[in-house]
Amino acid sequence: MNNYANLGGNSNVQSYEIGYKFIAVKFYGTNKIYVYSYSSAGAKNVDLAKELAENGLGLNSHIMLNMKDDFER
């Protein structure tokens, strides 16, 4: 997994991994990895999450506002 840059300084995202049709996210304070896929959270949400992860800004907010409970596992 890649460390999340957290350019805003207040994200709960620790790391992420980008796949073809998913993004996997690890949050601070848990060992669980949340997988958000095209089928569980929608392609638009997942693609935006991928972009935000790579930019290091806004990923936690996007997840909490748009796909919080839409993880596969």
PQR file with spaces between the fields and no chain letter, atoms N, CA, C, O and H, PARSE charges and radii, in Angstrom:
ATOM       1  N    MET     1       0.846   -1.187    0.000 -0.4000 1.5000
ATOM       2  CA   MET     1       0.000    0.000    0.000 -0.0000 2.0000
ATOM       3  C    MET     1       0.886    1.244    0.000  0.5500 1.7000
ATOM       4  O    MET     1       2.022    1.226    0.476 -0.5500 1.4000
ATOM       5  N    ASN     2       0.334    2.315   -0.545 -0.4000 1.5000
ATOM       6  CA   ASN     2       1.042    3.599   -0.591 -0.0000 2.0000
ATOM       7  C    ASN     2       0.611    4.454    0.599  0.5500 1.7000
ATOM       8  O    ASN     2      -0.569    4.489    0.948 -0.5500 1.4000
ATOM       9  H    ASN     2      -0.589    2.330   -0.931  0.4000 1.0000
ATOM      10  N    ASN     3       1.561    5.136    1.213 -0.4000 1.5000
ATOM      11  CA   ASN     3       1.221    6.074    2.280 -0.0000 2.0000
ATOM      12  C    ASN     3       0.472    7.255    1.676  0.5500 1.7000
ATOM      13  O    ASN     3       0.846    7.774    0.624 -0.5500 1.4000
ATOM      14  H    ASN     3       2.519    5.107    0.929  0.4000 1.0000
ATOM      15  N    TYR     4      -0.587    7.668    2.356 -0.4000 1.5000
ATOM      16  CA   TYR     4      -1.383    8.813    1.902 -0.0000 2.0000
ATOM      17  C    TYR     4      -0.662   10.098    2.297  0.5500 1.7000
ATOM      18  O    TYR     4      -0.253   10.241    3.449 -0.5500 1.4000
ATOM      19  H    TYR     4      -0.891    7.247    3.210  0.4000 1.0000
ATOM      20  N    ALA     5      -0.498   11.033    1.364 -0.4000 1.5000
ATOM      21  CA   ALA     5       0.262   12.261    1.605 -0.0000 2.0000
ATOM      22  C    ALA     5      -0.384   13.180    2.638  0.5500 1.7000
ATOM      23  O    ALA     5       0.329   13.889    3.349 -0.5500 1.4000
ATOM      24  H    ALA     5      -0.830   10.917    0.428  0.4000 1.0000
ATOM      25  N    ASN     6      -1.697   13.188    2.739 -0.4000 1.5000
ATOM      26  CA   ASN     6      -2.416   13.997    3.722 -0.0000 2.0000
ATOM      27  C    ASN     6      -1.977   15.464    3.708  0.5500 1.7000
ATOM      28  O    ASN     6      -1.570   16.007    4.735 -0.5500 1.4000
ATOM      29  H    ASN     6      -2.275   12.612    2.161  0.4000 1.0000
ATOM      30  N    LEU     7      -2.061   16.079    2.569 -0.4000 1.5000
ATOM      31  CA   LEU     7      -1.620   17.465    2.418 -0.0000 2.0000
ATOM      32  C    LEU     7      -2.462   18.441    3.219  0.5500 1.7000
ATOM      33  O    LEU     7      -1.993   19.528    3.554 -0.5500 1.4000
ATOM      34  H    LEU     7      -2.392   15.638    1.735  0.4000 1.0000
ATOM      35  N    GLY     8      -3.699   18.070    3.532 -0.4000 1.5000
ATOM      36  CA   GLY     8      -4.550   18.925    4.348 -0.0000 2.0000
ATOM      37  C    GLY     8      -4.217   18.831    5.831  0.5500 1.7000
ATOM      38  O    GLY     8      -4.588   19.710    6.609 -0.5500 1.4000
ATOM      39  H    GLY     8      -4.080   17.186    3.259  0.4000 1.0000
ATOM      40  N    GLY     9      -3.523   17.775    6.223 -0.4000 1.5000
ATOM      41  CA   GLY     9      -3.055   17.633    7.594 -0.0000 2.0000
ATOM      42  C    GLY     9      -4.034   17.060    8.594  0.5500 1.7000
ATOM      43  O    GLY     9      -3.685   16.907    9.764 -0.5500 1.4000
ATOM      44  H    GLY     9      -3.222   17.061    5.591  0.4000 1.0000
ATOM      45  N    ASN    10      -5.244   16.739    8.179 -0.4000 1.5000
ATOM      46  CA   ASN    10      -6.232   16.258    9.157 -0.0000 2.0000
ATOM      47  C    ASN    10      -6.997   15.017    8.703  0.5500 1.7000
ATOM      48  O    ASN    10      -8.114   14.775    9.161 -0.5500 1.4000
ATOM      49  H    ASN    10      -5.528   16.863    7.228  0.4000 1.0000
ATOM      50  N    SER    11      -6.407   14.235    7.813 -0.4000 1.5000
ATOM      51  CA   SER    11      -7.091   13.060    7.279 -0.0000 2.0000
ATOM      52  C    SER    11      -6.930   11.857    8.200  0.5500 1.7000
ATOM      53  O    SER    11      -5.926   11.722    8.898 -0.5500 1.4000
ATOM      54  H    SER    11      -5.500   14.431    7.441  0.4000 1.0000
ATOM      55  N    ASN    12      -7.917   11.004    8.189 -0.4000 1.5000
ATOM      56  CA   ASN    12      -7.867    9.742    8.918 -0.0000 2.0000
ATOM      57  C    ASN    12      -7.338    8.611    8.033  0.5500 1.7000
ATOM      58  O    ASN    12      -7.202    7.480    8.499 -0.5500 1.4000
ATOM      59  H    ASN    12      -8.733   11.113    7.622  0.4000 1.0000
ATOM      60  N    VAL    13      -7.041    8.900    6.773 -0.4000 1.5000
ATOM      61  CA   VAL    13      -6.514    7.898    5.843 -0.0000 2.0000
ATOM      62  C    VAL    13      -5.019    7.728    6.079  0.5500 1.7000
ATOM      63  O    VAL    13      -4.260    8.697    6.084 -0.5500 1.4000
ATOM      64  H    VAL    13      -7.152    9.819    6.394  0.4000 1.0000
ATOM      65  N    GLN    14      -4.615    6.483    6.272 -0.4000 1.5000
ATOM      66  CA   GLN    14      -3.199    6.182    6.471 -0.0000 2.0000
ATOM      67  C    GLN    14      -2.530    5.767    5.159  0.5500 1.7000
ATOM      68  O    GLN    14      -1.450    6.250    4.820 -0.5500 1.4000
ATOM      69  H    GLN    14      -5.232    5.696    6.268  0.4000 1.0000
ATOM      70  N    SER    15      -3.192    4.859    4.424 -0.4000 1.5000
ATOM      71  CA   SER    15      -2.602    4.373    3.188 -0.0000 2.0000
ATOM      72  C    SER    15      -3.698    3.897    2.238  0.5500 1.7000
ATOM      73  O    SER    15      -4.859    3.759    2.622 -0.5500 1.4000
ATOM      74  H    SER    15      -4.070    4.466    4.700  0.4000 1.0000
ATOM      75  N    TYR    16      -3.304    3.650    0.994 -0.4000 1.5000
ATOM      76  CA   TYR    16      -4.259    3.236   -0.022 -0.0000 2.0000
ATOM      77  C    TYR    16      -3.564    2.385   -1.077  0.5500 1.7000
ATOM      78  O    TYR    16      -2.342    2.404   -1.218 -0.5500 1.4000
ATOM      79  H    TYR    16      -2.360    3.762    0.682  0.4000 1.0000
ATOM      80  N    GLU    17      -4.374    1.648   -1.804 -0.4000 1.5000
ATOM      81  CA   GLU    17      -3.892    0.874   -2.955 -0.0000 2.0000
ATOM      82  C    GLU    17      -4.921    1.014   -4.060  0.5500 1.7000
ATOM      83  O    GLU    17      -6.119    0.845   -3.833 -0.5500 1.4000
ATOM      84  H    GLU    17      -5.368    1.633   -1.689  0.4000 1.0000
ATOM      85  N    ILE    18      -4.453    1.318   -5.240 -0.4000 1.5000
ATOM      86  CA   ILE    18      -5.336    1.511   -6.381 -0.0000 2.0000
ATOM      87  C    ILE    18      -5.270    0.285   -7.277  0.5500 1.7000
ATOM      88  O    ILE    18      -4.192   -0.183   -7.644 -0.5500 1.4000
ATOM      89  H    ILE    18      -3.480    1.455   -5.425  0.4000 1.0000
ATOM      90  N    GLY    19      -6.448   -0.224   -7.622 -0.4000 1.5000
ATOM      91  CA   GLY    19      -6.566   -1.326   -8.566 -0.0000 2.0000
ATOM      92  C    GLY    19      -7.379   -0.892   -9.760  0.5500 1.7000
ATOM      93  O    GLY    19      -7.821    0.254   -9.840 -0.5500 1.4000
ATOM      94  H    GLY    19      -7.324    0.156   -7.324  0.4000 1.0000
ATOM      95  N    TYR    20      -7.575   -1.806  -10.685 -0.4000 1.5000
ATOM      96  CA   TYR    20      -8.271   -1.487  -11.936 -0.0000 2.0000
ATOM      97  C    TYR    20      -9.690   -0.978  -11.680  0.5500 1.7000
ATOM      98  O    TYR    20     -10.082    0.042  -12.247 -0.5500 1.4000
ATOM      99  H    TYR    20      -7.215   -2.737  -10.620  0.4000 1.0000
ATOM     100  N    LYS    21     -10.461   -1.658  -10.847 -0.4000 1.5000
ATOM     101  CA   LYS    21     -11.844   -1.259  -10.578 -0.0000 2.0000
ATOM     102  C    LYS    21     -12.104   -1.089   -9.092  0.5500 1.7000
ATOM     103  O    LYS    21     -13.226   -1.296   -8.630 -0.5500 1.4000
ATOM     104  H    LYS    21     -10.143   -2.487  -10.386  0.4000 1.0000
ATOM     105  N    PHE    22     -11.073   -0.710   -8.337 -0.4000 1.5000
ATOM     106  CA   PHE    22     -11.255   -0.537   -6.892 -0.0000 2.0000
ATOM     107  C    PHE    22     -10.183    0.371   -6.301  0.5500 1.7000
ATOM     108  O    PHE    22      -9.166    0.659   -6.932 -0.5500 1.4000
ATOM     109  H    PHE    22     -10.162   -0.542   -8.712  0.4000 1.0000
ATOM     110  N    ILE    23     -10.438    0.806   -5.087 -0.4000 1.5000
ATOM     111  CA   ILE    23      -9.431    1.431   -4.250 -0.0000 2.0000
ATOM     112  C    ILE    23      -9.569    0.803   -2.867  0.5500 1.7000
ATOM     113  O    ILE    23     -10.675    0.663   -2.344 -0.5500 1.4000
ATOM     114  H    ILE    23     -11.265    0.572   -4.575  0.4000 1.0000
ATOM     115  N    ALA    24      -8.451    0.434   -2.291 -0.4000 1.5000
ATOM     116  CA   ALA    24      -8.415   -0.114   -0.936 -0.0000 2.0000
ATOM     117  C    ALA    24      -7.828    0.958   -0.031  0.5500 1.7000
ATOM     118  O    ALA    24      -6.836    1.600   -0.377 -0.5500 1.4000
ATOM     119  H    ALA    24      -7.552    0.548   -2.715  0.4000 1.0000
ATOM     120  N    VAL    25      -8.444    1.149    1.124 -0.4000 1.5000
ATOM     121  CA   VAL    25      -8.035    2.237    2.026 -0.0000 2.0000
ATOM     122  C    VAL    25      -7.865    1.696    3.446  0.5500 1.7000
ATOM     123  O    VAL    25      -8.701    0.944    3.946 -0.5500 1.4000
ATOM     124  H    VAL    25      -9.251    0.628    1.405  0.4000 1.0000
ATOM     125  N    LYS    26      -6.770    2.093    4.075 -0.4000 1.5000
ATOM     126  CA   LYS    26      -6.542    1.774    5.484 -0.0000 2.0000
ATOM     127  C    LYS    26      -6.592    3.082    6.257  0.5500 1.7000
ATOM     128  O    LYS    26      -5.913    4.050    5.916 -0.5500 1.4000
ATOM     129  H    LYS    26      -6.090    2.704    3.668  0.4000 1.0000
ATOM     130  N    PHE    27      -7.407    3.092    7.302 -0.4000 1.5000
ATOM     131  CA   PHE    27      -7.548    4.269    8.148 -0.0000 2.0000
ATOM     132  C    PHE    27      -6.712    4.093    9.406  0.5500 1.7000
ATOM     133  O    PHE    27      -6.466    2.968    9.842 -0.5500 1.4000
ATOM     134  H    PHE    27      -7.958    2.305    7.579  0.4000 1.0000
ATOM     135  N    TYR    28      -6.281    5.195    9.985 -0.4000 1.5000
ATOM     136  CA   TYR    28      -5.575    5.137   11.269 -0.0000 2.0000
ATOM     137  C    TYR    28      -6.490    4.544   12.332  0.5500 1.7000
ATOM     138  O    TYR    28      -7.700    4.767   12.315 -0.5500 1.4000
ATOM     139  H    TYR    28      -6.481    6.109    9.631  0.4000 1.0000
ATOM     140  N    GLY    29      -5.911    3.793   13.250 -0.4000 1.5000
ATOM     141  CA   GLY    29      -6.667    3.255   14.366 -0.0000 2.0000
ATOM     142  C    GLY    29      -7.328    1.917   14.119  0.5500 1.7000
ATOM     143  O    GLY    29      -8.019    1.399   14.996 -0.5500 1.4000
ATOM     144  H    GLY    29      -4.927    3.611   13.265  0.4000 1.0000
ATOM     145  N    THR    30      -7.131    1.349   12.944 -0.4000 1.5000
ATOM     146  CA   THR    30      -7.707    0.037   12.644 -0.0000 2.0000
ATOM     147  C    THR    30      -6.756   -0.750   11.756  0.5500 1.7000
ATOM     148  O    THR    30      -5.971   -0.173   11.003 -0.5500 1.4000
ATOM     149  H    THR    30      -6.570    1.770   12.231  0.4000 1.0000
ATOM     150  N    ASN    31      -6.832   -2.050   11.851 -0.4000 1.5000
ATOM     151  CA   ASN    31      -6.046   -2.907   10.970 -0.0000 2.0000
ATOM     152  C    ASN    31      -6.842   -3.328    9.748  0.5500 1.7000
ATOM     153  O    ASN    31      -6.310   -3.957    8.834 -0.5500 1.4000
ATOM     154  H    ASN    31      -7.470   -2.518   12.463  0.4000 1.0000
ATOM     155  N    LYS    32      -8.117   -2.976    9.739 -0.4000 1.5000
ATOM     156  CA   LYS    32      -9.002   -3.357    8.641 -0.0000 2.0000
ATOM     157  C    LYS    32      -8.698   -2.524    7.395  0.5500 1.7000
ATOM     158  O    LYS    32      -8.406   -1.331    7.479 -0.5500 1.4000
ATOM     159  H    LYS    32      -8.549   -2.465   10.482  0.4000 1.0000
ATOM     160  N    ILE    33      -8.774   -3.176    6.253 -0.4000 1.5000
ATOM     161  CA   ILE    33      -8.616   -2.495    4.972 -0.0000 2.0000
ATOM     162  C    ILE    33      -9.974   -2.497    4.281  0.5500 1.7000
ATOM     163  O    ILE    33     -10.584   -3.550    4.097 -0.5500 1.4000
ATOM     164  H    ILE    33      -9.011   -4.145    6.184  0.4000 1.0000
ATOM     165  N    TYR    34     -10.433   -1.328    3.906 -0.4000 1.5000
ATOM     166  CA   TYR    34     -11.734   -1.153    3.268 -0.0000 2.0000
ATOM     167  C    TYR    34     -11.544   -1.102    1.756  0.5500 1.7000
ATOM     168  O    TYR    34     -10.760   -0.301    1.246 -0.5500 1.4000
ATOM     169  H    TYR    34      -9.937   -0.473    4.055  0.4000 1.0000
ATOM     170  N    VAL    35     -12.263   -1.958    1.049 -0.4000 1.5000
ATOM     171  CA   VAL    35     -12.179   -2.013   -0.406 -0.0000 2.0000
ATOM     172  C    VAL    35     -13.458   -1.440   -0.992  0.5500 1.7000
ATOM     173  O    VAL    35     -14.553   -1.954   -0.761 -0.5500 1.4000
ATOM     174  H    VAL    35     -12.900   -2.608    1.462  0.4000 1.0000
ATOM     175  N    TYR    36     -13.301   -0.373   -1.751 -0.4000 1.5000
ATOM     176  CA   TYR    36     -14.416    0.276   -2.434 -0.0000 2.0000
ATOM     177  C    TYR    36     -14.267   -0.031   -3.919  0.5500 1.7000
ATOM     178  O    TYR    36     -13.278    0.355   -4.541 -0.5500 1.4000
ATOM     179  H    TYR    36     -12.412    0.044   -1.939  0.4000 1.0000
ATOM     180  N    SER    37     -15.251   -0.726   -4.485 -0.4000 1.5000
ATOM     181  CA   SER    37     -15.147   -1.156   -5.875 -0.0000 2.0000
ATOM     182  C    SER    37     -16.203   -0.463   -6.739  0.5500 1.7000
ATOM     183  O    SER    37     -17.115    0.195   -6.239 -0.5500 1.4000
ATOM     184  H    SER    37     -16.054   -1.040   -3.980  0.4000 1.0000
ATOM     185  N    TYR    38     -16.046   -0.634   -8.036 -0.4000 1.5000
ATOM     186  CA   TYR    38     -17.040   -0.106   -8.961 -0.0000 2.0000
ATOM     187  C    TYR    38     -18.416   -0.662   -8.632  0.5500 1.7000
ATOM     188  O    TYR    38     -19.410    0.063   -8.680 -0.5500 1.4000
ATOM     189  H    TYR    38     -15.305   -1.168   -8.443  0.4000 1.0000
ATOM     190  N    SER    39     -18.477   -1.948   -8.298 -0.4000 1.5000
ATOM     191  CA   SER    39     -19.778   -2.564   -8.046 -0.0000 2.0000
ATOM     192  C    SER    39     -20.367   -2.175   -6.694  0.5500 1.7000
ATOM     193  O    SER    39     -21.589   -2.167   -6.543 -0.5500 1.4000
ATOM     194  H    SER    39     -17.669   -2.536   -8.259  0.4000 1.0000
ATOM     195  N    SER    40     -19.534   -1.854   -5.713 -0.4000 1.5000
ATOM     196  CA   SER    40     -20.072   -1.504   -4.394 -0.0000 2.0000
ATOM     197  C    SER    40     -20.305   -0.010   -4.213  0.5500 1.7000
ATOM     198  O    SER    40     -21.261    0.383   -3.545 -0.5500 1.4000
ATOM     199  H    SER    40     -18.542   -1.861   -5.836  0.4000 1.0000
ATOM     200  N    ALA    41     -19.457    0.825   -4.790 -0.4000 1.5000
ATOM     201  CA   ALA    41     -19.538    2.275   -4.559 -0.0000 2.0000
ATOM     202  C    ALA    41     -19.767    3.085   -5.828  0.5500 1.7000
ATOM     203  O    ALA    41     -19.997    4.293   -5.754 -0.5500 1.4000
ATOM     204  H    ALA    41     -18.681    0.505   -5.333  0.4000 1.0000
ATOM     205  N    GLY    42     -19.710    2.451   -6.972 -0.4000 1.5000
ATOM     206  CA   GLY    42     -19.911    3.146   -8.241 -0.0000 2.0000
ATOM     207  C    GLY    42     -18.600    3.632   -8.836  0.5500 1.7000
ATOM     208  O    GLY    42     -17.708    4.096   -8.127 -0.5500 1.4000
ATOM     209  H    GLY    42     -19.523    1.470   -7.032  0.4000 1.0000
ATOM     210  N    ALA    43     -18.505    3.515  -10.148 -0.4000 1.5000
ATOM     211  CA   ALA    43     -17.280    3.885  -10.859 -0.0000 2.0000
ATOM     212  C    ALA    43     -16.913    5.350  -10.652  0.5500 1.7000
ATOM     213  O    ALA    43     -15.741    5.672  -10.461 -0.5500 1.4000
ATOM     214  H    ALA    43     -19.230    3.138  -10.724  0.4000 1.0000
ATOM     215  N    LYS    44     -17.892    6.230  -10.688 -0.4000 1.5000
ATOM     216  CA   LYS    44     -17.629    7.667  -10.536 -0.0000 2.0000
ATOM     217  C    LYS    44     -16.988    7.959   -9.180  0.5500 1.7000
ATOM     218  O    LYS    44     -15.995    8.683   -9.103 -0.5500 1.4000
ATOM     219  H    LYS    44     -18.844    5.968  -10.843  0.4000 1.0000
ATOM     220  N    ASN    45     -17.555    7.398   -8.112 -0.4000 1.5000
ATOM     221  CA   ASN    45     -17.007    7.620   -6.775 -0.0000 2.0000
ATOM     222  C    ASN    45     -15.616    7.018   -6.623  0.5500 1.7000
ATOM     223  O    ASN    45     -14.729    7.638   -6.037 -0.5500 1.4000
ATOM     224  H    ASN    45     -18.362    6.811   -8.175  0.4000 1.0000
ATOM     225  N    VAL    46     -15.427    5.816   -7.146 -0.4000 1.5000
ATOM     226  CA   VAL    46     -14.130    5.148   -7.014 -0.0000 2.0000
ATOM     227  C    VAL    46     -13.065    5.874   -7.831  0.5500 1.7000
ATOM     228  O    VAL    46     -11.943    6.059   -7.360 -0.5500 1.4000
ATOM     229  H    VAL    46     -16.148    5.312   -7.621  0.4000 1.0000
ATOM     230  N    ASP    47     -13.402    6.281   -9.037 -0.4000 1.5000
ATOM     231  CA   ASP    47     -12.421    6.997   -9.863 -0.0000 2.0000
ATOM     232  C    ASP    47     -12.023    8.322   -9.226  0.5500 1.7000
ATOM     233  O    ASP    47     -10.851    8.699   -9.269 -0.5500 1.4000
ATOM     234  H    ASP    47     -14.313    6.130   -9.421  0.4000 1.0000
ATOM     235  N    LEU    48     -12.976    9.031   -8.638 -0.4000 1.5000
ATOM     236  CA   LEU    48     -12.639   10.270   -7.946 -0.0000 2.0000
ATOM     237  C    LEU    48     -11.776    9.974   -6.720  0.5500 1.7000
ATOM     238  O    LEU    48     -10.833   10.715   -6.441 -0.5500 1.4000
ATOM     239  H    LEU    48     -13.927    8.725   -8.604  0.4000 1.0000
ATOM     240  N    ALA    49     -12.080    8.914   -5.991 -0.4000 1.5000
ATOM     241  CA   ALA    49     -11.276    8.530   -4.832 -0.0000 2.0000
ATOM     242  C    ALA    49      -9.837    8.220   -5.241  0.5500 1.7000
ATOM     243  O    ALA    49      -8.898    8.588   -4.536 -0.5500 1.4000
ATOM     244  H    ALA    49     -12.846    8.313   -6.218  0.4000 1.0000
ATOM     245  N    LYS    50      -9.662    7.548   -6.370 -0.4000 1.5000
ATOM     246  CA   LYS    50      -8.319    7.257   -6.880 -0.0000 2.0000
ATOM     247  C    LYS    50      -7.547    8.553   -7.144  0.5500 1.7000
ATOM     248  O    LYS    50      -6.383    8.684   -6.766 -0.5500 1.4000
ATOM     249  H    LYS    50     -10.425    7.248   -6.943  0.4000 1.0000
ATOM     250  N    GLU    51      -8.204    9.486   -7.786 -0.4000 1.5000
ATOM     251  CA   GLU    51      -7.581   10.777   -8.102 -0.0000 2.0000
ATOM     252  C    GLU    51      -7.199   11.524   -6.824  0.5500 1.7000
ATOM     253  O    GLU    51      -6.090   12.047   -6.713 -0.5500 1.4000
ATOM     254  H    GLU    51      -9.150    9.379   -8.092  0.4000 1.0000
ATOM     255  N    LEU    52      -8.116   11.571   -5.868 -0.4000 1.5000
ATOM     256  CA   LEU    52      -7.843   12.262   -4.604 -0.0000 2.0000
ATOM     257  C    LEU    52      -6.715   11.586   -3.838  0.5500 1.7000
ATOM     258  O    LEU    52      -5.890   12.263   -3.225 -0.5500 1.4000
ATOM     259  H    LEU    52      -9.017   11.146   -5.958  0.4000 1.0000
ATOM     260  N    ALA    53      -6.672   10.266   -3.866 -0.4000 1.5000
ATOM     261  CA   ALA    53      -5.600    9.537   -3.186 -0.0000 2.0000
ATOM     262  C    ALA    53      -4.241    9.902   -3.773  0.5500 1.7000
ATOM     263  O    ALA    53      -3.288   10.165   -3.039 -0.5500 1.4000
ATOM     264  H    ALA    53      -7.343    9.716   -4.363  0.4000 1.0000
ATOM     265  N    GLU    54      -4.163    9.917   -5.084 -0.4000 1.5000
ATOM     266  CA   GLU    54      -2.901   10.254   -5.736 -0.0000 2.0000
ATOM     267  C    GLU    54      -2.504   11.705   -5.498  0.5500 1.7000
ATOM     268  O    GLU    54      -1.316   12.022   -5.438 -0.5500 1.4000
ATOM     269  H    GLU    54      -4.937    9.704   -5.680  0.4000 1.0000
ATOM     270  N    ASN    55      -3.491   12.588   -5.363 -0.4000 1.5000
ATOM     271  CA   ASN    55      -3.213   14.003   -5.101 -0.0000 2.0000
ATOM     272  C    ASN    55      -2.915   14.273   -3.627  0.5500 1.7000
ATOM     273  O    ASN    55      -2.362   15.319   -3.287 -0.5500 1.4000
ATOM     274  H    ASN    55      -4.456   12.331   -5.412  0.4000 1.0000
ATOM     275  N    GLY    56      -3.279   13.334   -2.751 -0.4000 1.5000
ATOM     276  CA   GLY    56      -2.993   13.480   -1.320 -0.0000 2.0000
ATOM     277  C    GLY    56      -3.889   14.456   -0.592  0.5500 1.7000
ATOM     278  O    GLY    56      -3.525   14.958    0.471 -0.5500 1.4000
ATOM     279  H    GLY    56      -3.728   12.484   -3.027  0.4000 1.0000
ATOM     280  N    LEU    57      -5.058   14.732   -1.150 -0.4000 1.5000
ATOM     281  CA   LEU    57      -5.942   15.738   -0.550 -0.0000 2.0000
ATOM     282  C    LEU    57      -7.405   15.404   -0.845  0.5500 1.7000
ATOM     283  O    LEU    57      -7.779   15.212   -2.002 -0.5500 1.4000
ATOM     284  H    LEU    57      -5.354   14.324   -2.014  0.4000 1.0000
ATOM     285  N    GLY    58      -8.227   15.335    0.198 -0.4000 1.5000
ATOM     286  CA   GLY    58      -9.665   15.200    0.031 -0.0000 2.0000
ATOM     287  C    GLY    58     -10.224   13.790    0.053  0.5500 1.7000
ATOM     288  O    GLY    58     -11.438   13.617   -0.050 -0.5500 1.4000
ATOM     289  H    GLY    58      -7.923   15.491    1.138  0.4000 1.0000
ATOM     290  N    LEU    59      -9.383   12.778    0.183 -0.4000 1.5000
ATOM     291  CA   LEU    59      -9.865   11.399    0.112 -0.0000 2.0000
ATOM     292  C    LEU    59     -10.777   11.053    1.276  0.5500 1.7000
ATOM     293  O    LEU    59     -11.853   10.495    1.061 -0.5500 1.4000
ATOM     294  H    LEU    59      -8.396   12.918    0.267  0.4000 1.0000
ATOM     295  N    ASN    60     -10.384   11.360    2.483 -0.4000 1.5000
ATOM     296  CA   ASN    60     -11.215   11.027    3.649 -0.0000 2.0000
ATOM     297  C    ASN    60     -12.579   11.705    3.561  0.5500 1.7000
ATOM     298  O    ASN    60     -13.598   11.069    3.827 -0.5500 1.4000
ATOM     299  H    ASN    60      -9.510   11.813    2.658  0.4000 1.0000
ATOM     300  N    SER    61     -12.614   12.965    3.197 -0.4000 1.5000
ATOM     301  CA   SER    61     -13.884   13.690    3.073 -0.0000 2.0000
ATOM     302  C    SER    61     -14.774   13.064    2.012  0.5500 1.7000
ATOM     303  O    SER    61     -15.975   12.897    2.225 -0.5500 1.4000
ATOM     304  H    SER    61     -11.786   13.482    2.980  0.4000 1.0000
ATOM     305  N    HIS    62     -14.199   12.722    0.884 -0.4000 1.5000
ATOM     306  CA   HIS    62     -14.978   12.100   -0.200 -0.0000 2.0000
ATOM     307  C    HIS    62     -15.574   10.774    0.265  0.5500 1.7000
ATOM     308  O    HIS    62     -16.749   10.501    0.021 -0.5500 1.4000
ATOM     309  H    HIS    62     -13.223   12.858    0.710  0.4000 1.0000
ATOM     310  N    ILE    63     -14.780    9.966    0.921 -0.4000 1.5000
ATOM     311  CA   ILE    63     -15.277    8.681    1.400 -0.0000 2.0000
ATOM     312  C    ILE    63     -16.413    8.893    2.396  0.5500 1.7000
ATOM     313  O    ILE    63     -17.467    8.269    2.273 -0.5500 1.4000
ATOM     314  H    ILE    63     -13.826   10.188    1.119  0.4000 1.0000
ATOM     315  N    MET    64     -16.211    9.756    3.369 -0.4000 1.5000
ATOM     316  CA   MET    64     -17.221    9.968    4.412 -0.0000 2.0000
ATOM     317  C    MET    64     -18.516   10.564    3.856  0.5500 1.7000
ATOM     318  O    MET    64     -19.600   10.241    4.343 -0.5500 1.4000
ATOM     319  H    MET    64     -15.354   10.263    3.469  0.4000 1.0000
ATOM     320  N    LEU    65     -18.421   11.414    2.858 -0.4000 1.5000
ATOM     321  CA   LEU    65     -19.604   12.066    2.301 -0.0000 2.0000
ATOM     322  C    LEU    65     -20.334   11.232    1.242  0.5500 1.7000
ATOM     323  O    LEU    65     -21.552   11.336    1.100 -0.5500 1.4000
ATOM     324  H    LEU    65     -17.541   11.676    2.462  0.4000 1.0000
ATOM     325  N    ASN    66     -19.592   10.409    0.504 -0.4000 1.5000
ATOM     326  CA   ASN    66     -20.189    9.776   -0.675 -0.0000 2.0000
ATOM     327  C    ASN    66     -20.183    8.255   -0.714  0.5500 1.7000
ATOM     328  O    ASN    66     -20.945    7.661   -1.476 -0.5500 1.4000
ATOM     329  H    ASN    66     -18.602   10.325    0.619  0.4000 1.0000
ATOM     330  N    MET    67     -19.341    7.609    0.090 -0.4000 1.5000
ATOM     331  CA   MET    67     -19.251    6.157   -0.037 -0.0000 2.0000
ATOM     332  C    MET    67     -18.877    5.442    1.252  0.5500 1.7000
ATOM     333  O    MET    67     -18.334    4.338    1.218 -0.5500 1.4000
ATOM     334  H    MET    67     -18.722    8.091    0.710  0.4000 1.0000
ATOM     335  N    LYS    68     -19.160    6.057    2.365 -0.4000 1.5000
ATOM     336  CA   LYS    68     -18.749    5.552    3.675 -0.0000 2.0000
ATOM     337  C    LYS    68     -19.105    4.077    3.903  0.5500 1.7000
ATOM     338  O    LYS    68     -18.244    3.296    4.309 -0.5500 1.4000
ATOM     339  H    LYS    68     -19.600    6.954    2.393  0.4000 1.0000
ATOM     340  N    ASP    69     -20.326    3.694    3.654 -0.4000 1.5000
ATOM     341  CA   ASP    69     -20.773    2.328    3.916 -0.0000 2.0000
ATOM     342  C    ASP    69     -20.817    1.458    2.656  0.5500 1.7000
ATOM     343  O    ASP    69     -21.376    0.361    2.676 -0.5500 1.4000
ATOM     344  H    ASP    69     -21.026    4.328    3.324  0.4000 1.0000
ATOM     345  N    ASP    70     -20.235    1.942    1.575 -0.4000 1.5000
ATOM     346  CA   ASP    70     -20.308    1.229    0.300 -0.0000 2.0000
ATOM     347  C    ASP    70     -19.056    0.387    0.029  0.5500 1.7000
ATOM     348  O    ASP    70     -18.661    0.219   -1.125 -0.5500 1.4000
ATOM     349  H    ASP    70     -19.781    2.833    1.558  0.4000 1.0000
ATOM     350  N    PHE    71     -18.444   -0.131    1.067 -0.4000 1.5000
ATOM     351  CA   PHE    71     -17.255   -0.960    0.884 -0.0000 2.0000
ATOM     352  C    PHE    71     -17.648   -2.418    0.677  0.5500 1.7000
ATOM     353  O    PHE    71     -18.696   -2.866    1.140 -0.5500 1.4000
ATOM     354  H    PHE    71     -18.764    0.006    2.004  0.4000 1.0000
ATOM     355  N    GLU    72     -16.793   -3.143   -0.022 -0.4000 1.5000
ATOM     356  CA   GLU    72     -17.034   -4.567   -0.283 -0.0000 2.0000
ATOM     357  C    GLU    72     -16.704   -5.421    0.914  0.5500 1.7000
ATOM     358  O    GLU    72     -17.468   -6.304    1.302 -0.5500 1.4000
ATOM     359  H    GLU    72     -15.941   -2.779   -0.399  0.4000 1.0000
ATOM     360  N    ARG    73     -15.578   -5.150    1.481 -0.4000 1.5000
ATOM     361  CA   ARG    73     -15.105   -5.946    2.610 -0.0000 2.0000
ATOM     362  C    ARG    73     -14.224   -5.110    3.480  0.5500 1.7000
ATOM     363  O    ARG    73     -13.717   -5.594    4.492 -0.5500 1.4000
ATOM     364  H    ARG    73     -14.958   -4.432    1.166  0.4000 1.0000
